[in-house]
Each structure stands twice: as structure tokens, then as C-alpha cells.
Amino acid sequence: MNIAEVVAMVAELAEVDEAQVSAETVLEELEAWDSLAVVSFMAMVDESHGIKIQARAISAAKTVNDLLVLVSA
């Protein structure tokens, strides 16, 4: 996965325009980024790329770039 794909997923889940999301975006500053978004991100990554990530790891991510690191590991 690349940063554009992660940004698109985060924007969709956070219900914001992609232009408002970058690698440096702090997830907790996105109003709609909550536990449901975490589980949804986990499912989207698994479905689209077959990558399994623990919800705990996603919850620990601080920025969009942290999510990219998780899906790239």
C-alpha cells in the first residue's frame, strides 16, 4: 500500500475530504476517527490487500503515516 491509499481510506472513514488528510495528520484530531473507524480500517485493509492488522496496533497509531508503517510491515 502507498500513502495515497491510506489517506483515501482515512478520509473516507473520518468523513472528510482527502485534501484535509496527509501523512502528518494526527488521527485523534479527526472528529470521526473512533473505535468504529479503527475496526473499519482494519477490515478495509484486510479486504483490499489481504493485510491483517491488530485493532490494538491501529489504535496506537498517532498519525496517518503510522498507519502506513503498519500496513507496510
Secondary structure, 3 states (H helix, E strand, C coil): CCHHHHHHHHHHHHCCCHHHCCCCCEHHHCCCCCHHHHHHHHHHHHHHHCCCCCHHHHHHCCEHHHHHHHHHC
